[in-house]
Amino acid sequence: NRRTNNGRQETTIMRSKILIKILLVSLSFCIHFCVSSAPNGPWDKYNLAPTNRTVRPKSIFQSKGKVSGASNLISNPIEGKAVLDGSKGEGITLLTIDFEREVGGQISFRFGKVTPYGLTLNLSYSESYLYAGPYSDDSTTSVDSIDFDQADTIKATPYSFYTVPLWRERGGFRFLTLTLNGVGSVEISNVSLHTTWSPHKQNLREYSGYFYSNDELLNQLWYCGAFTIQMCTLDKNQGRDQRWAPHGWANNATIGLTSPVLVDGAKRDRTIWPGDMGVAVGTQFVSTYDIVATRNSLQMLFSMQKKTGELPYAGPPLNFYNSDTYHGWVLIGFYRYFKYSGDRDHLQDHWNSYLLGVQYMNNKVVKSIGLLNVTVPGSWLRPNIEGVNTAANAIYYKVLTNTVFLAGYLGKSSVTAEYSRRASSLQKAFKSRLWDENAGMYIDNLNNPQLHPQDGNSLAILHGVETDPKRKSSISAGLRKNWNKYGSVSQEKPGVISPFIGSFEVSAHFEADDGQKAVDLMRLQWGYMMKTPLSVYSSLLEGYNADGGLRYSYGLDDSYTSHAHGWSTGPTASLSFYVAGMSMDSVVGSTWTFKPYLVDLKSVQGGYETKLGRFDVSWRREGTHQLSAQLNTPQGTSGRIILPYFSKGNVLVLVDGNIMEYQINGTWIHVAGRTIGGSHSVVLTFFNKIVN
């Protein structure tokens, strides 16, 4: 009996310990990731996420052959029936259904009467209407014949309910085409889609962030970015399996250690790409705060680190290496995750691996010139990145300054001192050796001084390498010269418009103190992506041709281009940080800055949340001589208030009705002192001198 009682006690103790561990993990998760919903408001109408995971088609795009009752599938979505009748065998019989936005998941529908028994039906999918037809657009690999994926052939079983198997789900599409195989007829009804992205979320419309202004397009853009990121958040076992052959697709590859993970695109590659995270993580932070997916993706990438310190170019199942720039983006993603989450455990657990990765980059510095030399060329598909490349060195500089920040947080003074010295040395060499005084921009590479790239020049400003206001203004003006009516045309990848690098250019214009140029580019380039009938009216293109066409980087296979790519969502974070004007200076916003770029807008509201609480702001122009703002920041935080010097005359600044001292620095008014967290009203007034 004593042994039995002891055994029961030991079992009880073990269970208690396990329960405590589970509770501690849950508590840790909530400390870092459990936040409240954004307040309700007029911005909710721009939210593109569905109200539940079952989505119905919105319209009929086309039919060929004898198709009857197609509209019934829309007007009476559960009971309404459509018939595809190819009983006479006279050519193709198909029906294309339009969901009118990007969707992803498992299609279901009910078969009614089918003749003859054994008839089969093809299912094919497309993001663009250009490829809506009997073959799917390509997602597994690109081929010039645009026919790799083809279609999913299923048996039409009379009076049965069919659901596409999970491994065969389609990650991103707008159009579904049903095509008869052979002679016969089939009746279908109750067509729906089960949404599989963001699998851990109960309410897909529940955002922690929001944005609203008097500009309809900018409001739509913010939410297009948020929706795109949601579609790029997947279960770890629903990645793309590129080994599928000779035709078709499969989305059952393991892409992470833990769910969910943040991937590049909804349709493809459904894989962790660290360069894409250079944009996507910021969007995720200000919109959904779903950064558990960022953490899980980083854990996967660090688990693949080589003994040399090298980090992967892409996660599984691709398992690519050989990219100095994407190696750097892993390290930058590590810093951003910590800044947005305050997850000290993750920082400490991976600190040695992080430093090993930094040392890998240190070893590539050419001592005689003081700059990093790219020896492995993987990049965002641009050519000729090898050698002493400007973009790569701007990424390396950001890694160095991030290391100073992280080491300081951990109290590692020797690391802080070493990397402060390295960053200063690199910055000096960068600015002296890569600047082209005649062009007023940075060159692409010591081996190619005639080229002035979009990526290198944008990152030089954004990552803080270039601090001189005149040079930043010159770079901003130089980048503006590359715009056409569809967007900012890449110089380093001729003939292409890259929303990935364009996202950095947008931020660079803000940092160059030309917010109007940044917003103009949003309206031009992202406005085109959102409004072109070639795309999906909801999520954002991976890239496109300088003539506005879908050809990007995949030979003649324009269908392979993704229409929901996280690296294209940069304006979402820029609208929150620069236009609404609330940015974080330290981890989770314990210190912050309110610095709104008014541009040509009249009013803006916006906010986001960290584990400290909500950061909400609103501002409004009152005529041409006054700006009023309301700030709400967490208790225990403090911040700076910097206001735009947007009019003429004397200046009066009131904070909570109190007259404040200030200093004018260029086009900005720096309010004296720090403002403690809480709710505050701010009024800036310009007035003429009173003459006695």
PLY file of the C-alpha trace (Angstrom):
ply
format ascii 1.0
element vertex 692
property float x
property float y
property float z
element edge 691
property int vertex1
property int vertex2
end_header
0.00 0.00 0.00
2.87 2.35 0.79
4.36 1.76 -2.69
0.96 2.32 -4.27
0.42 5.57 -2.38
3.96 6.74 -3.18
3.40 5.94 -6.83
0.18 7.90 -6.82
1.91 10.82 -5.13
4.76 10.73 -7.67
2.27 10.59 -10.54
0.34 13.50 -9.06
3.56 15.51 -8.62
4.65 14.75 -12.20
1.27 15.80 -13.56
1.39 18.97 -11.49
4.85 19.80 -12.83
3.68 19.23 -16.41
0.59 21.38 -15.80
2.75 24.14 -14.29
5.07 24.03 -17.34
2.07 24.27 -19.67
0.70 27.21 -17.69
4.10 28.94 -17.71
4.43 28.47 -21.47
0.89 29.80 -21.93
1.63 32.74 -19.64
4.86 33.48 -21.52
2.96 33.32 -24.81
0.33 35.78 -23.57
2.94 38.14 -22.15
4.49 38.42 -25.59
1.56 37.94 -27.97
-1.87 38.31 -26.33
-3.15 41.77 -27.17
-6.56 43.36 -27.46
-8.48 44.20 -30.60
-8.27 47.54 -32.32
-11.17 49.87 -31.55
-14.13 49.73 -33.91
-14.50 52.57 -36.36
-15.05 53.60 -39.98
-11.80 51.80 -40.86
-13.46 48.41 -40.34
-15.05 48.53 -43.79
-11.60 48.23 -45.39
-10.80 44.98 -43.58
-10.65 42.28 -46.27
-10.51 39.25 -43.98
-13.64 37.06 -44.06
-16.07 36.97 -41.15
-15.60 33.20 -40.89
-13.53 30.53 -42.59
-16.26 29.54 -45.07
-16.15 31.77 -48.13
-18.59 31.76 -51.04
-18.00 32.85 -54.64
-19.30 36.29 -55.60
-19.94 36.07 -59.35
-19.66 34.01 -62.52
-16.71 35.00 -64.68
-17.29 32.87 -67.77
-18.78 29.70 -69.17
-18.11 27.75 -72.35
-20.24 25.10 -73.97
-23.69 24.32 -72.62
-23.89 25.54 -69.02
-27.24 26.29 -67.37
-28.15 27.77 -63.99
-24.68 29.15 -63.25
-26.08 32.26 -61.58
-27.95 30.02 -59.12
-24.63 29.26 -57.44
-24.40 32.94 -56.49
-28.01 33.91 -55.85
-28.86 30.75 -53.89
-25.44 29.52 -52.78
-26.52 26.44 -50.83
-29.47 25.05 -52.81
-28.97 26.64 -56.23
-27.83 24.22 -58.93
-25.81 24.59 -62.12
-25.46 21.99 -64.87
-22.46 21.50 -67.13
-23.84 19.60 -70.11
-21.33 18.14 -72.52
-23.49 15.20 -73.50
-23.20 16.00 -77.19
-19.42 16.11 -77.04
-19.24 19.38 -78.93
-16.07 21.02 -77.67
-15.09 22.14 -74.18
-17.61 22.64 -71.39
-16.47 24.73 -68.43
-17.60 27.19 -65.80
-15.33 29.78 -64.11
-16.41 31.13 -60.72
-15.02 34.40 -59.34
-14.44 34.97 -55.61
-13.61 38.63 -56.49
-10.60 38.67 -54.17
-7.64 36.48 -53.23
-8.66 33.37 -51.31
-6.89 30.19 -50.31
-7.82 26.78 -48.96
-10.02 23.78 -49.73
-12.87 23.91 -52.24
-16.06 21.95 -51.48
-19.27 21.41 -53.45
-22.11 18.94 -53.88
-22.64 16.73 -56.90
-26.20 16.12 -58.02
-27.14 14.08 -61.03
-24.15 12.79 -63.03
-24.28 10.96 -66.35
-22.65 8.69 -67.25
-21.31 7.08 -64.10
-17.53 7.46 -63.92
-17.46 10.95 -65.46
-14.61 13.11 -64.18
-14.28 16.83 -63.61
-11.19 19.02 -63.69
-10.62 21.75 -61.10
-8.22 24.54 -62.03
-7.29 27.75 -60.26
-5.96 31.18 -61.17
-5.12 34.45 -59.48
-5.41 36.55 -62.65
-8.31 36.37 -65.07
-5.72 36.01 -67.85
-5.18 32.39 -66.83
-8.70 31.44 -65.81
-9.47 28.33 -67.84
-9.03 24.56 -68.04
-5.43 24.76 -66.76
-4.32 26.33 -63.48
-1.77 29.09 -63.32
1.62 27.75 -62.26
2.66 27.47 -58.63
5.04 24.51 -58.49
7.55 25.69 -61.04
7.65 28.09 -63.97
7.64 26.81 -67.52
7.38 28.91 -70.66
4.46 26.80 -71.86
2.47 27.89 -68.74
1.11 24.40 -68.16
3.03 22.77 -65.33
0.31 22.73 -62.67
-2.49 21.83 -65.09
-5.65 20.69 -63.25
-6.89 18.45 -60.46
-8.98 15.60 -61.89
-11.70 14.23 -59.61
-14.41 11.60 -59.99
-17.91 13.05 -60.17
-19.79 10.76 -57.77
-23.56 11.30 -58.04
-25.31 12.89 -55.04
-22.16 13.19 -52.96
-20.32 16.01 -51.22
-16.74 16.56 -52.33
-13.94 18.43 -50.53
-10.49 18.90 -51.99
-7.97 17.00 -49.81
-5.88 19.26 -47.61
-2.63 18.29 -49.32
-4.17 19.38 -52.63
-5.50 22.75 -51.39
-4.73 25.82 -53.47
-2.88 28.44 -51.45
-3.82 31.55 -53.39
-6.37 32.09 -56.15
-9.32 34.19 -57.21
-10.88 32.13 -60.01
-12.03 28.49 -59.87
-12.75 26.71 -63.15
-14.70 23.44 -63.41
-14.19 21.62 -66.72
-15.96 18.48 -67.91
-13.71 15.57 -68.81
-15.37 13.55 -71.53
-18.92 13.30 -72.80
-21.69 13.66 -70.23
-23.26 16.10 -67.81
-22.85 17.00 -64.15
-24.98 18.96 -61.70
-23.23 20.91 -58.92
-24.35 23.08 -56.00
-23.18 24.50 -52.67
-19.74 25.70 -53.81
-17.62 27.04 -50.94
-14.06 27.45 -49.74
-12.63 26.57 -46.34
-9.93 29.16 -45.53
-6.73 27.57 -44.21
-4.33 30.50 -43.77
-3.65 31.97 -40.31
-4.78 28.62 -38.89
-4.33 29.61 -35.23
-6.73 32.56 -35.42
-10.36 32.20 -34.37
-11.41 35.60 -35.68
-9.58 36.51 -38.89
-10.89 40.09 -38.78
-9.53 40.77 -35.32
-6.62 43.15 -35.83
-4.73 44.89 -33.06
-3.81 47.77 -35.39
-5.78 50.12 -37.61
-5.36 53.10 -39.94
-7.79 55.68 -41.28
-7.38 58.93 -43.18
-9.30 61.18 -45.53
-7.63 59.33 -48.45
-9.61 56.28 -49.59
-6.74 54.69 -51.46
-4.31 54.88 -48.53
-6.91 53.31 -46.24
-7.41 50.48 -48.71
-3.66 50.04 -49.08
-3.06 49.65 -45.34
-5.62 46.87 -45.16
-4.45 45.22 -48.39
-1.04 44.87 -46.76
-2.52 43.43 -43.57
-4.65 40.94 -45.53
-1.65 39.87 -47.62
0.36 39.09 -44.48
-2.50 37.03 -43.06
-2.56 34.93 -46.22
1.19 34.37 -45.87
0.82 32.89 -42.37
0.54 29.11 -42.60
0.47 25.84 -40.74
3.96 24.30 -40.65
2.76 21.29 -42.66
1.10 23.18 -45.50
4.09 24.40 -47.49
4.58 23.87 -51.19
6.24 20.63 -52.28
8.22 21.65 -55.35
9.24 18.07 -56.09
5.81 17.30 -57.53
6.23 15.89 -61.03
5.66 15.62 -63.92
2.69 17.97 -63.48
0.47 19.27 -60.69
1.01 20.66 -57.21
1.01 19.63 -53.57
0.86 21.80 -50.45
1.80 19.32 -47.73
5.51 20.04 -47.23
6.86 20.66 -43.73
8.23 24.20 -43.59
8.73 24.85 -39.87
9.24 23.35 -36.44
6.11 24.89 -34.91
2.94 26.46 -36.32
2.25 29.06 -37.54
5.06 30.31 -39.77
5.45 33.42 -41.92
6.15 32.59 -45.57
6.76 34.56 -48.74
3.51 34.09 -50.64
0.08 32.50 -50.47
0.25 30.60 -53.77
4.02 30.23 -53.88
6.59 29.56 -52.65
4.81 28.96 -49.31
8.32 28.83 -47.84
10.24 30.89 -45.28
12.40 33.44 -47.12
14.27 35.77 -44.73
14.57 38.63 -47.24
10.80 38.81 -47.47
10.67 39.11 -43.70
12.62 42.37 -44.05
9.29 43.94 -45.02
6.66 41.49 -43.79
7.54 41.60 -40.08
6.84 45.34 -39.83
3.48 44.91 -41.53
2.62 42.05 -39.23
3.51 44.12 -36.17
1.36 47.18 -36.92
-1.66 45.22 -38.18
-2.25 41.82 -36.56
0.64 41.67 -34.05
0.79 38.01 -35.05
4.54 37.88 -34.48
4.45 34.38 -33.05
4.71 33.40 -36.73
7.88 35.49 -37.03
9.37 33.80 -33.98
8.60 30.34 -35.34
10.11 31.19 -38.72
13.28 32.49 -37.09
13.57 29.34 -35.00
13.41 27.27 -38.18
16.10 29.37 -39.86
18.44 29.26 -36.87
17.99 25.48 -36.61
19.50 25.30 -40.12
22.59 27.36 -39.28
25.88 25.79 -40.38
28.94 25.48 -38.15
30.52 28.33 -40.12
27.69 30.58 -38.97
26.01 30.66 -42.39
22.22 30.98 -42.29
19.89 29.78 -45.05
18.72 31.63 -48.13
15.37 29.79 -47.85
13.81 27.36 -45.41
12.54 23.83 -46.07
11.76 22.10 -48.31
13.98 24.24 -50.56
16.82 24.36 -48.00
18.79 26.89 -50.05
22.00 28.51 -48.86
24.53 30.77 -50.59
23.15 34.26 -50.01
25.12 36.85 -48.08
22.25 39.35 -48.21
19.53 36.95 -47.03
21.89 35.75 -44.31
21.90 39.37 -43.16
18.12 39.57 -43.33
17.82 36.64 -40.89
19.88 38.62 -38.38
17.83 41.78 -38.97
14.63 39.76 -38.51
15.99 38.51 -35.19
16.47 42.10 -34.00
13.05 43.25 -35.18
11.30 40.35 -33.55
12.89 41.23 -30.22
12.13 44.93 -30.58
8.47 44.27 -31.32
7.95 41.44 -28.80
10.38 42.03 -25.94
10.89 38.27 -25.91
14.06 38.17 -23.80
14.07 34.35 -23.58
14.24 34.09 -27.38
17.02 36.67 -27.46
19.13 34.86 -24.88
18.45 31.39 -26.29
19.70 32.39 -29.74
22.31 35.00 -28.77
25.35 32.81 -29.43
23.92 31.65 -32.76
23.19 35.27 -33.64
26.76 36.33 -32.86
28.09 33.41 -34.90
26.01 34.68 -37.82
27.36 38.20 -37.37
30.92 36.88 -37.28
30.23 35.08 -40.58
29.62 38.51 -42.12
32.61 40.06 -40.33
34.83 37.49 -42.00
33.79 38.78 -45.43
35.10 42.30 -44.86
38.05 43.21 -47.11
40.41 44.83 -44.62
42.15 47.01 -47.20
38.92 48.83 -48.07
36.81 48.21 -44.95
33.75 46.89 -46.79
31.99 43.53 -47.03
32.67 41.50 -50.17
29.74 39.39 -51.40
30.96 35.93 -52.37
27.64 34.04 -52.62
25.12 35.74 -54.91
21.64 34.72 -53.79
19.38 37.77 -53.59
15.89 39.01 -54.47
16.48 37.73 -58.04
18.50 40.77 -59.11
21.70 39.99 -61.05
25.34 40.94 -60.40
25.32 41.35 -56.64
28.76 39.79 -56.12
31.70 41.93 -55.00
31.60 45.08 -52.88
27.89 45.72 -53.26
26.12 48.76 -51.80
22.88 47.01 -50.74
24.79 44.17 -49.07
26.95 46.62 -47.13
23.87 48.61 -46.05
22.38 45.35 -44.75
25.66 44.57 -42.96
25.72 48.04 -41.39
22.21 47.50 -40.05
23.32 44.16 -38.58
26.22 45.91 -36.83
24.08 48.68 -35.31
21.43 46.15 -34.30
24.13 44.17 -32.53
25.12 47.28 -30.57
21.47 47.71 -29.53
20.97 44.07 -28.52
24.27 43.78 -26.68
23.48 46.96 -24.77
20.14 45.51 -23.72
21.89 42.38 -22.43
24.56 44.40 -20.66
27.42 43.04 -22.77
29.61 46.14 -22.82
32.57 44.59 -24.64
30.33 43.50 -27.53
28.73 46.95 -27.61
32.15 48.63 -27.84
33.45 46.27 -30.53
30.44 46.61 -32.80
30.16 50.35 -32.33
33.70 50.53 -33.66
32.94 48.17 -36.55
29.82 50.11 -37.52
31.65 53.44 -37.47
34.47 52.06 -39.58
32.10 50.53 -42.14
30.03 53.71 -42.37
33.13 55.80 -43.08
34.32 53.43 -45.83
30.80 53.16 -47.31
30.32 56.91 -47.58
33.76 57.59 -49.03
34.19 54.69 -51.46
30.67 54.12 -52.82
29.37 57.69 -53.22
29.18 59.17 -56.73
29.35 62.93 -56.33
28.44 63.62 -59.96
25.27 61.52 -59.79
24.43 62.46 -56.21
23.74 58.77 -55.47
25.53 55.63 -54.42
26.97 53.30 -57.02
25.89 49.66 -57.13
29.27 48.02 -56.83
32.96 48.85 -57.03
32.94 46.68 -60.15
30.00 48.61 -61.67
30.28 52.30 -60.77
27.96 53.41 -63.61
24.86 51.84 -62.05
22.96 53.64 -59.27
20.62 51.01 -57.79
17.23 51.32 -56.17
18.03 48.76 -53.46
21.42 50.10 -52.37
20.41 53.74 -52.33
17.12 53.09 -50.52
18.79 50.93 -47.87
21.65 53.39 -47.40
19.09 55.90 -46.12
16.71 53.50 -44.39
19.44 51.65 -42.48
21.08 54.85 -41.33
24.37 54.59 -43.23
23.75 57.94 -44.89
22.94 60.66 -42.37
23.73 63.83 -44.31
20.44 65.63 -45.14
21.74 66.96 -48.45
22.88 63.56 -49.63
19.62 61.95 -48.54
17.67 64.58 -50.44
19.84 64.00 -53.50
19.27 60.23 -53.35
15.53 60.75 -52.98
15.50 62.99 -56.06
17.56 60.45 -58.00
15.18 57.63 -57.16
12.25 59.77 -58.26
13.71 59.95 -61.78
13.13 56.21 -62.19
9.35 56.40 -61.90
7.04 55.71 -64.81
3.25 55.56 -64.82
3.26 52.13 -63.16
5.79 52.67 -60.40
9.49 52.91 -59.60
11.48 50.95 -62.18
14.47 49.00 -60.90
17.86 49.95 -62.30
19.64 46.87 -60.99
17.02 44.55 -62.50
16.10 46.39 -65.71
12.51 46.39 -66.90
11.06 45.29 -63.55
9.05 47.04 -60.83
9.77 45.45 -57.46
7.35 46.23 -54.60
9.92 44.61 -52.29
12.60 47.17 -53.04
9.90 49.77 -53.62
8.83 49.28 -49.99
12.34 50.34 -48.93
12.21 53.29 -51.31
8.96 54.49 -49.73
10.57 54.48 -46.28
13.72 56.09 -47.65
11.74 59.08 -48.98
10.25 59.57 -45.52
13.69 59.35 -43.92
14.95 61.85 -46.49
12.28 64.24 -45.17
10.14 64.03 -48.31
6.97 62.37 -47.10
4.98 63.68 -50.04
7.20 61.77 -52.44
6.71 58.61 -50.39
2.92 58.93 -50.46
2.97 59.80 -54.16
4.81 56.53 -54.81
2.25 54.61 -52.74
-0.56 56.06 -54.82
1.27 55.42 -58.07
2.74 51.94 -57.63
0.51 50.36 -55.01
-2.51 52.13 -56.43
-1.81 50.37 -59.71
-1.44 46.97 -58.02
-4.71 47.36 -56.14
-6.72 48.61 -59.11
-5.38 46.72 -62.13
-7.88 44.15 -63.46
-4.89 41.85 -64.04
-4.77 41.12 -60.31
-7.07 40.33 -57.39
-8.22 43.69 -55.89
-7.22 42.59 -52.40
-3.64 41.39 -51.89
-0.38 42.64 -53.36
1.65 41.48 -56.34
5.13 40.02 -55.94
6.37 42.17 -58.80
5.59 43.08 -62.38
6.95 44.44 -65.62
7.74 48.10 -66.21
4.91 48.15 -68.78
2.39 47.08 -66.13
2.22 43.45 -67.30
2.58 40.42 -65.06
5.95 39.31 -66.41
8.41 39.53 -63.53
11.31 37.09 -63.24
10.17 33.76 -64.51
10.84 33.61 -68.23
7.63 33.61 -70.26
5.53 32.17 -67.43
3.69 35.27 -66.27
1.17 33.07 -64.45
3.84 32.05 -61.92
4.00 35.55 -60.44
2.42 35.65 -57.00
-0.50 38.00 -56.28
-0.18 37.79 -52.49
3.41 38.41 -51.42
4.40 39.69 -48.00
7.48 41.53 -49.24
5.21 43.95 -51.12
3.43 45.26 -48.02
5.89 47.91 -46.83
3.49 50.89 -47.08
1.29 49.43 -44.33
4.01 49.91 -41.71
5.09 53.22 -43.27
1.57 54.63 -42.97
1.53 53.72 -39.26
5.06 54.83 -38.39
5.39 57.94 -40.57
1.95 59.22 -41.62
0.06 58.46 -38.41
3.43 59.30 -36.91
3.82 56.88 -33.99
7.14 55.01 -33.96
8.95 52.98 -31.30
12.40 54.07 -30.18
13.04 51.14 -27.85
11.84 47.62 -27.09
8.01 47.30 -27.25
7.72 51.09 -27.19
8.93 51.87 -23.69
10.15 55.04 -25.42
8.48 56.38 -28.54
8.28 59.33 -30.92
5.24 61.09 -32.33
6.36 62.67 -35.62
3.56 62.87 -38.21
4.21 63.53 -41.88
1.16 65.53 -42.89
1.81 65.39 -46.64
-1.38 66.47 -48.44
-3.76 64.80 -45.98
-6.30 66.53 -43.74
-6.73 63.94 -41.00
-5.34 60.58 -39.85
-6.14 58.08 -37.11
-4.15 54.97 -36.35
-2.69 52.71 -33.76
-1.15 49.41 -32.80
-0.35 47.50 -29.64
2.55 45.87 -27.82
2.61 43.97 -24.55
2.85 47.36 -22.78
-0.52 48.47 -24.12
-2.04 50.51 -26.93
-0.39 53.28 -28.96
-3.20 55.30 -30.57
-2.89 58.63 -32.34
-5.05 60.98 -34.33
-4.31 64.31 -35.94
-6.21 66.87 -37.96
-5.35 70.05 -39.81
-7.47 72.95 -38.66
-7.27 75.25 -41.69
-3.82 76.21 -42.93
-2.37 77.39 -39.62
-3.21 74.80 -37.01
-2.66 71.13 -36.26
-4.45 69.33 -33.43
-3.51 65.84 -32.25
-4.49 63.32 -29.61
-2.03 60.76 -28.25
-2.74 57.71 -26.15
0.30 55.71 -25.05
0.80 53.18 -22.23
1.45 54.30 -18.68
5.11 53.97 -17.75
6.35 54.91 -21.22
7.69 58.26 -22.38
8.23 59.88 -25.73
9.26 62.80 -27.85
6.88 65.04 -29.76
8.18 66.39 -33.06
5.77 68.46 -35.15
5.94 69.57 -38.77
6.85 73.19 -39.50
4.21 73.37 -42.21
3.19 77.04 -42.24
4.59 80.54 -41.65
4.62 82.85 -38.67
5.26 82.49 -34.97
4.73 79.14 -33.31
2.65 78.21 -30.30
2.71 74.62 -28.98
0.23 73.47 -26.35
0.34 70.05 -24.67
-2.72 69.47 -22.49
-3.28 73.22 -22.60
0.22 74.06 -21.32
2.52 76.27 -23.37
5.63 74.28 -24.32
9.14 75.34 -25.20
10.48 74.05 -28.49
13.35 74.17 -30.94
13.01 74.45 -34.70
15.32 72.14 -36.63
14.85 72.47 -40.38
11.28 71.52 -41.20
10.51 70.13 -37.74
9.56 71.59 -34.36
11.06 69.63 -31.46
8.97 70.04 -28.33
11.13 70.32 -25.22
11.30 67.52 -22.69
9.70 64.09 -22.75
6.00 63.34 -22.56
4.98 60.61 -20.15
2.61 57.85 -21.23
-1.11 58.45 -21.06
-3.65 60.54 -22.96
-2.51 63.93 -24.20
-3.82 66.66 -26.48
-1.36 68.54 -28.69
-2.13 71.78 -30.55
0.30 73.51 -32.90
-0.64 77.02 -34.07
1.08 79.41 -36.44
0.21 83.10 -36.04
1.47 86.49 -37.16
3.19 88.89 -34.83
0.91 91.26 -32.94
1.92 94.88 -33.69
1.18 97.43 -30.92
0 1
1 2
2 3
3 4
4 5
5 6
6 7
7 8
8 9
9 10
10 11
11 12
12 13
13 14
14 15
15 16
16 17
17 18
18 19
19 20
20 21
21 22
22 23
23 24
24 25
25 26
26 27
27 28
28 29
29 30
30 31
31 32
32 33
33 34
34 35
35 36
36 37
37 38
38 39
39 40
40 41
41 42
42 43
43 44
44 45
45 46
46 47
47 48
48 49
49 50
50 51
51 52
52 53
53 54
54 55
55 56
56 57
57 58
58 59
59 60
60 61
61 62
62 63
63 64
64 65
65 66
66 67
67 68
68 69
69 70
70 71
71 72
72 73
73 74
74 75
75 76
76 77
77 78
78 79
79 80
80 81
81 82
82 83
83 84
84 85
85 86
86 87
87 88
88 89
89 90
90 91
91 92
92 93
93 94
94 95
95 96
96 97
97 98
98 99
99 100
100 101
101 102
102 103
103 104
104 105
105 106
106 107
107 108
108 109
109 110
110 111
111 112
112 113
113 114
114 115
115 116
116 117
117 118
118 119
119 120
120 121
121 122
122 123
123 124
124 125
125 126
126 127
127 128
128 129
129 130
130 131
131 132
132 133
133 134
134 135
135 136
136 137
137 138
138 139
139 140
140 141
141 142
142 143
143 144
144 145
145 146
146 147
147 148
148 149
149 150
150 151
151 152
152 153
153 154
154 155
155 156
156 157
157 158
158 159
159 160
160 161
161 162
162 163
163 164
164 165
165 166
166 167
167 168
168 169
169 170
170 171
171 172
172 173
173 174
174 175
175 176
176 177
177 178
178 179
179 180
180 181
181 182
182 183
183 184
184 185
185 186
186 187
187 188
188 189
189 190
190 191
191 192
192 193
193 194
194 195
195 196
196 197
197 198
198 199
199 200
200 201
201 202
202 203
203 204
204 205
205 206
206 207
207 208
208 209
209 210
210 211
211 212
212 213
213 214
214 215
215 216
216 217
217 218
218 219
219 220
220 221
221 222
222 223
223 224
224 225
225 226
226 227
227 228
228 229
229 230
230 231
231 232
232 233
233 234
234 235
235 236
236 237
237 238
238 239
239 240
240 241
241 242
242 243
243 244
244 245
245 246
246 247
247 248
248 249
249 250
250 251
251 252
252 253
253 254
254 255
255 256
256 257
257 258
258 259
259 260
260 261
261 262
262 263
263 264
264 265
265 266
266 267
267 268
268 269
269 270
270 271
271 272
272 273
273 274
274 275
275 276
276 277
277 278
278 279
279 280
280 281
281 282
282 283
283 284
284 285
285 286
286 287
287 288
288 289
289 290
290 291
291 292
292 293
293 294
294 295
295 296
296 297
297 298
298 299
299 300
300 301
301 302
302 303
303 304
304 305
305 306
306 307
307 308
308 309
309 310
310 311
311 312
312 313
313 314
314 315
315 316
316 317
317 318
318 319
319 320
320 321
321 322
322 323
323 324
324 325
325 326
326 327
327 328
328 329
329 330
330 331
331 332
332 333
333 334
334 335
335 336
336 337
337 338
338 339
339 340
340 341
341 342
342 343
343 344
344 345
345 346
346 347
347 348
348 349
349 350
350 351
351 352
352 353
353 354
354 355
355 356
356 357
357 358
358 359
359 360
360 361
361 362
362 363
363 364
364 365
365 366
366 367
367 368
368 369
369 370
370 371
371 372
372 373
373 374
374 375
375 376
376 377
377 378
378 379
379 380
380 381
381 382
382 383
383 384
384 385
385 386
386 387
387 388
388 389
389 390
390 391
391 392
392 393
393 394
394 395
395 396
396 397
397 398
398 399
399 400
400 401
401 402
402 403
403 404
404 405
405 406
406 407
407 408
408 409
409 410
410 411
411 412
412 413
413 414
414 415
415 416
416 417
417 418
418 419
419 420
420 421
421 422
422 423
423 424
424 425
425 426
426 427
427 428
428 429
429 430
430 431
431 432
432 433
433 434
434 435
435 436
436 437
437 438
438 439
439 440
440 441
441 442
442 443
443 444
444 445
445 446
446 447
447 448
448 449
449 450
450 451
451 452
452 453
453 454
454 455
455 456
456 457
457 458
458 459
459 460
460 461
461 462
462 463
463 464
464 465
465 466
466 467
467 468
468 469
469 470
470 471
471 472
472 473
473 474
474 475
475 476
476 477
477 478
478 479
479 480
480 481
481 482
482 483
483 484
484 485
485 486
486 487
487 488
488 489
489 490
490 491
491 492
492 493
493 494
494 495
495 496
496 497
497 498
498 499
499 500
500 501
501 502
502 503
503 504
504 505
505 506
506 507
507 508
508 509
509 510
510 511
511 512
512 513
513 514
514 515
515 516
516 517
517 518
518 519
519 520
520 521
521 522
522 523
523 524
524 525
525 526
526 527
527 528
528 529
529 530
530 531
531 532
532 533
533 534
534 535
535 536
536 537
537 538
538 539
539 540
540 541
541 542
542 543
543 544
544 545
545 546
546 547
547 548
548 549
549 550
550 551
551 552
552 553
553 554
554 555
555 556
556 557
557 558
558 559
559 560
560 561
561 562
562 563
563 564
564 565
565 566
566 567
567 568
568 569
569 570
570 571
571 572
572 573
573 574
574 575
575 576
576 577
577 578
578 579
579 580
580 581
581 582
582 583
583 584
584 585
585 586
586 587
587 588
588 589
589 590
590 591
591 592
592 593
593 594
594 595
595 596
596 597
597 598
598 599
599 600
600 601
601 602
602 603
603 604
604 605
605 606
606 607
607 608
608 609
609 610
610 611
611 612
612 613
613 614
614 615
615 616
616 617
617 618
618 619
619 620
620 621
621 622
622 623
623 624
624 625
625 626
626 627
627 628
628 629
629 630
630 631
631 632
632 633
633 634
634 635
635 636
636 637
637 638
638 639
639 640
640 641
641 642
642 643
643 644
644 645
645 646
646 647
647 648
648 649
649 650
650 651
651 652
652 653
653 654
654 655
655 656
656 657
657 658
658 659
659 660
660 661
661 662
662 663
663 664
664 665
665 666
666 667
667 668
668 669
669 670
670 671
671 672
672 673
673 674
674 675
675 676
676 677
677 678
678 679
679 680
680 681
681 682
682 683
683 684
684 685
685 686
686 687
687 688
688 689
689 690
690 691
